[in-house]
């Protein structure tokens, strides 16, 4: 676990912050950072239609069941990734931006090195368990800080509580329940797999103070959320 002050990066609390652990879908913070940077470079726009490959549609875990006959806009893809952690959308976006998920993962690892994330090695863009796909609480705080300070527009997606896609056919309910239960919460990403446990990178802002907290490997979502509130 780690708690940092966002402006300075000062560490306010730490526990095993460089221990390499599986991050589950908290992985997507790096994917989102690269998506936002691609938007900033005008390589894509919020209206760009993103197709779905066989690979993207075959993802397990959290998804909105994309199929290969449909496209969604970048705006819709970001909404699905931030609100319900859609693995299929994350892969579709990564393939569109880099040409393949493998090439996108290379970009993720390159960006991690640039940010000084020395505990991190990504094997995929979504966080489904894979041997050797690891990071640390410290490194997650680093990429969370980069995303939230350089691309604050991401909070327009991470604060959505409920929404829908496909003309109301796909209901979206945010996996981060603290948006409703902890004042100032405006992100950032939940994660869970059997091997990773329950993980959370959370941002909250009150007045001029913004904190980023990261907790990895909790036994259930209730404990994870309560620990984060205490933090």
N, C-alpha and C positions, 0 to 999 in steps of 0.2 A: 504494500500500500504506500501511497505517497499523496501529499497535499502540497500544492504550490500556489504562490501568489503570481498572477498571470503577467503583470507588467514587468516585474523584475526577474521572475523565474525563481525567486527565493523559496527554498524548501522549508515548509512549516512543520511537516511531520514525515517521518520515513520509517519503513519497516521492510527489510530485505528488498530494497528498491532495485538492485541489479540482478536479482535472481531470475534466471531465464525460465519463463513459463509459457504455456500455450495461451494465446489471447482470445481465442474464439473470434466472434464477429467484431470485437474491438479493432481487429485488423483493418476494418473498413475505414478507419480514420485516415490511414495513409492513402487508401484508394480515393477517398473523398478529397484529400488534399491535392492529389494529382489531377482529379477531375476539375477542381476549382482553378488550378493553375492552367489547365488547358483552356478553360473558359476565359481566363485573364489574357491569355496569348491569342485569343480569337481563333483558336483551332476548331472550336465548336461554339455554338450559341445555345441558349436555353430552348430554342425552338428546333434545334437539329434533330431529325428523326433517327432513332437508333434501332437497327434491326436486331433480330434475335437469331443466333446460330443454333445448330443442334447441340453444341457443347453447352451454351448458356441455358438452353431449355432443359438440359438433363441434370442440372444442379439439384442436390437434395437440400435438406434443412429448410430454413426460412426462405420463402419465395412467394411470388405472385402468379406462378404457373404461366410464364411467358410461353408463347408458341412461335414457331418459325415463320408463320404467315403474318405476324403483326410487327408494327414498329411503335415505339413510344418516344415522346420527346425527351430531351435531356432533363427538362424540368420535371416531367413525370417520373423518370428514372431516379432522379435525386430524391424525390419525395418517397418513392418505394424503398430506396436504400436507407434513408435516414429514419423513416417511421417504422417500417416492419422488417428492416435488415434483409432485404431481398437479395439472395445470392445470385439468382438468375440475372437480375438487372445489373448487378455489380460486374458480372462476367461480360455481359453484352456491352457495357460501357467500356470496359478495359480492352476488349477486342477491337472496338471501333477506334479507340484512341491510339493504340499501339500496334494494331494489326493482328495480335494474338494475345491470349492471357499470359503466355510465357514471357513475351517481350515486355508486357506491362509489369510483370513481377520483377523483371530486371530493373525497370525504372523505379519501382518501389524500393528495391534494395539500394540502388544508387542514391536515391533521395534520402534514405535512412542514414547512409554513410555521411552525406553532406551535412545532415543535422546533428551528427555526432552520436547517433543511436547505435552504440557499439555492442549492445546485448541482443541485437535484433537480426533475425534472418527470416525473410518471408519466402514461403513456397507457393502461396496462392494469394488471390486478391480478396478473398471473402472470409477466411478464418476457419473453414471446416478442418477438423483435425488432420494433420499430416506430420509425420515424423520430421523433426528438424525445423518446423515452423514455430519459431519462438521469439519472444521479446521480453521486456521487463516493465515493471511499474514506472520506473524512471523514464525509459524510452517512450512509453505511451504518453507520459506527461509532456515530453518534448514535442511529439508530433501533434498532440492536442493543442498545445500552446501555439504552434505554427499555424494550424488551421484556424483557430478561433481569432487570433490577432490579425492575420493577413487576409482572412476571408470571412469576416463576421456575417456575411449574407447567409452562411450555412445555417445560422440559427433560425432563419425563416423556415427552414425545413425541420430542424431538430426540435422545434417547439410545437409542431403540429400535434395535437392530441388525437383528433379523428379526422379522417378525410376519405375520399374514394377516388378510384381511377376507372377508366373504361365505362364512362357514363353511369357510374354508380354500381357497376357489377362487382368491382373489387373494393371491399371495405378495408380501410387502413386504421389500425389503432396502435398508438405508440407503445413500443416495448419498454420505454423509460417512464415508469409510473411516477417517478419523483417530480416530473413536470407538474403534476397535479398536487403533489403533497409536500414540496419543499420550496419555499419562497425564493424566487430568483433563478430557479433552474431553467437553463435554456439549451441544454445538450448533455451529453454528446453522443455516447454510443454504449449500448449494452452488448453482452456476449454470453453465450452458453453452449458448451458441448459437454458430453459425459466426461471427457478427459480433462478439459480446461476448468470445469466447474462454472460458477457464476461470476462474471466479470463486468466491470463498469468503469467507464471514464466519464466523469460528470463535471459540467461547468455550471457555476452559479454566480450571479452578479447582483449585488445590492449596493446602491449608490455608486461610488467610484471604485468599489472593490470587487474584483473578480477572482475567484478561486477555481482551481482545477484539482479534482480528486480522482485517484485511480485505485481500484481494489480488484485483485485477481484471486481466483481459486476459492470462492466462498461455496458453502454447501447447498444453499438455495437462494432464491431471489429475495425472500424476506430478510434473511440475515444480511445479504449484500446491501440491500437498501438501508436497513437500520444502521449498519456499520458506517455507511457513507454519510448518513445524517449526523451520526456522532462525530465523524471526521470533520 
